[in-house]
């Protein structure tokens, strides 16, 4: 069961889905999260835990008793949420480009969130502003100018779709829990199954360069896993490492699953 990053869609896993079905005969399920891709926006404001619970309904519908939860960036929090609360259903976790927001950031946002809830009738402004010259669209394309043409097209389409749906959500006063508010530390402490962490080398360098210190925050994230020992793999690739390095990503994940009997 795969959870994509934001602002992507299940398209993030297109290549590895094909590899998984052709090489391993495994069912690789990736769905658009609420408000992304072809999925509808949620009917009400929701938490990361509540979004993760949607995947249980998908598993039940497909007759899947147990799964390996796979997450990328934002999807890491969803995968961990599911695994921490339903250990009988999740037998392994694969995280790509896991990021641990500093606790000081989370605590400040919690204060802000409580303040906003006390003023729940006040609508927030959508930060995505429509411009007469179309620059709100061209900016989505331009910020990926160093990417390959195909992945740039797919990722830009995903982000454009996400912004349009987020506009609907803001209009209806519907919000999804900010990633920074997710309690990664507490959640990680409850993970008991085998865990693989894949970091894209270029992705880490990118986040370090823009001030997020992914190298340091990733190391801190690993310290939170008290009941399992994370296996760490570093492979080439930027933010879309699952697309860009699909064969290598698939090989690493396959070896992890096959080397852990509980995941097979």
N, C-alpha and C positions, 0 to 999 in steps of 0.2 A: 504494500500500500504506500503510494508515494505522495508526498506533500511538496508542492512547488514553492519557489521563492516569490517574493513580491517585487515588481508588478508583472509577473509572468503568468503562465497558465500550464495546463498539463502538457503543452507542447514542449516544455523543458525536458520532458522525459521521452520524447518521440523516438530518438535514436536508440536509447537503451531498452525501450520497450521492444523494439524490433529485434535487437540482439538477444534479449532474454527469451523471447518466444521461439526464435529460430535455433539458438544454441543450447538452451537449457530446458525448453518446454515448460517454463514456469509462467504462471499467470502474474503479470505485472500490471497492477491497477493504478492508474493516475487519473484523477478527476479535477476539474476546475473548482477551486475553493469558492465559497459564496462571494459574489462581487467581482470575480475574475473570469476571464475567458467567456465561455458560453453559459456559465451558471448565472442564475438570477441573484439579485442582491438579497441579503437576509431580510426577513420580515420585521425583525426587531434588532436592537443593538445586542451584541453578543461578545463573549470572551473567547480567547484562544482555546480554552478547554471545550467550550460548547461547539466550536467549529470542528475540533478533533473528534468529538462524539459523532458527527455526521458520518465519519468513516466507518463507525461500528454498524450503522444502518446499512451502508453499502456492503460491508462484509456479510452481514446477515442475509441481505437480499441475494448475494451471489453464492451463498452457502459456504463461505470461508470461515473456518473455525479459528485458525491461527495465521499470523502473518509476520513478516519482517517489515517494520515501519521505516520508511526512507524519507529524509527531509533535506531540503536545500535552503540555506539562509533562514528566512522566515519559517519555512517548512520544518526546520530543525525543532522549533518550539512546539509545533503541532505533533510531530512524531514523538517527542519526549513526553508531551502531555498524555498522549494515548498510552504509551508504554508504562508510564509511572502509575497510572490509575487502573490499568487493565493488564497486569502482568500475565494473566492466564490466556490472553488473546495475542499478545505481542511477544514473540520468541527471539527477536533480535532487532537492533536499531542501527541504521546507517545514516550518519549525519555528514552533509557536505557544506563546508565553509561555515562552521558553527561560530557564532559571535556572542560574547558575554558582555552585555552592557554593564558598565560600572554601577555598583549598588547605590552610589550617591545620586546618579542620574535617575534611577528607578524611584528612590525615595522622594525626590523632588517632584517627579511626575505624579506620584501617588497623592501628594498634597494638592497639586493642581487639579487632578482628576476629581478629588473629593469636593473641591471648590466648584468645579463645573457641574457636578451632579446636584449640588445644592441650588444651581441655577439652570436646571434641566430644560426649562422652557425657552432658554436663549439658544438660538441656533448658531453653530460655528460657521465661519466663512470658509468656503472651499478655496484652498490655496492655489488651485489651478485656474488661472484667469484666461478667458477667451479674448484673443486679440484680433482686431480687424485685419491685420496683415498676415494672419495665419501663423505667426511666430510661435504660438502655443503648441502647434503641431511640429513645425520645423525644429524646434528646440529638442524634442524627443528624439528626432533623427540625428541631429548634430552632436549630441552628447555621446553618441556611439560611433563617431566618425572613424575611429581606429579599428572598429570591428569588421569582420568579414561581411560581405554584402548580404548573404542569405540570413545569417543569424541576426544581423542588424535589422533586417526587414521583419523577421518574426518577433523579435523582442520589442521593436517599436510598435508593432501592431498590438501586441499584448498590453503594453503600457497605455496606448491610446484608448483601448477598450476599457482598461481599468479606470482611467480618469473619467470617462463618460459615465461609468456605473457609479463611481464615487460621487459624482455630481448629483445623481439620483438619491444616493444615501444621505448626503448633506441636506438636500431639499426636504427629505422626509424625517430629518433629525435622527438618523440611524447611524451608529458608529460601531466599529470593530475595535476591540482592545488593542492599544498600542503595543508593539513588540517589546518596547522598553519596560512595560509594566509587568511582563511575564516573569514570574518568580523562577528563574532558571536554577538558582541554587537549591531551593527546596525540592523542585521537581527532579533534578539530577540525582539527589540523594536517595530517591526511591526507585531508581533504575536497577533492576536485578539481572537483566538478560545480557547476552554478549553485545558489545558495542564497538562499532567501527566509525572512526572520524576521518573523513577525507578532506584535506585542505588543498585548494588550488593555489599553486605557487604564486601566480600572477595576481590572483585575487587578494592574497595576503599582502603582497607588496602594494597593491592599490589602496587598500584600507589603511595600511600603515602611512602611506604618503599623504592621505587626506586627513590624518589626525585621529583615526579611530584605534590605532595601536592593536590591530588584529592579532599580531604575533603575541603580545603580552596578554591580551584578554582571552585568547584561545588557551594559553597555558593556564590561566586562572580558572577557566571553565572546566578543564580536565580535573582540577583538584576537588571539584564538587561531587564527583562520582565516587561514592563511598562503598557501594555494594557490588560494583563491577569494575574491571580494569579496561579502559579504552584502548583499542588498537588504533594507532595513528598512521595514516599513509598520506604522503604529499605527492601530488601529480601536477603536471603542467596545466595551465588553464586559468582564465580570468573569471569573471562573475558567472559566465555561462559554461563552467567547466564540464557540466554533465553533457551539454551539447558538443562542446569543442573537443573534448577528450573522451568521447563516448566509449570507444573500445577499451581504453585503459581503465576508465571508471568501471565499466562492466566486468572486466577481468578481476579487478581488486575486490569488488563486491561478491563476485561468484566464488572466489577463493575463500573469502570470509564466511560465506554461508556454508560452503561444503566442508570447511574445517571445524565448524561448530555443529555437532550432531543435532542439537536442539533446534537449529534453524532449518534443517533439511526437511 
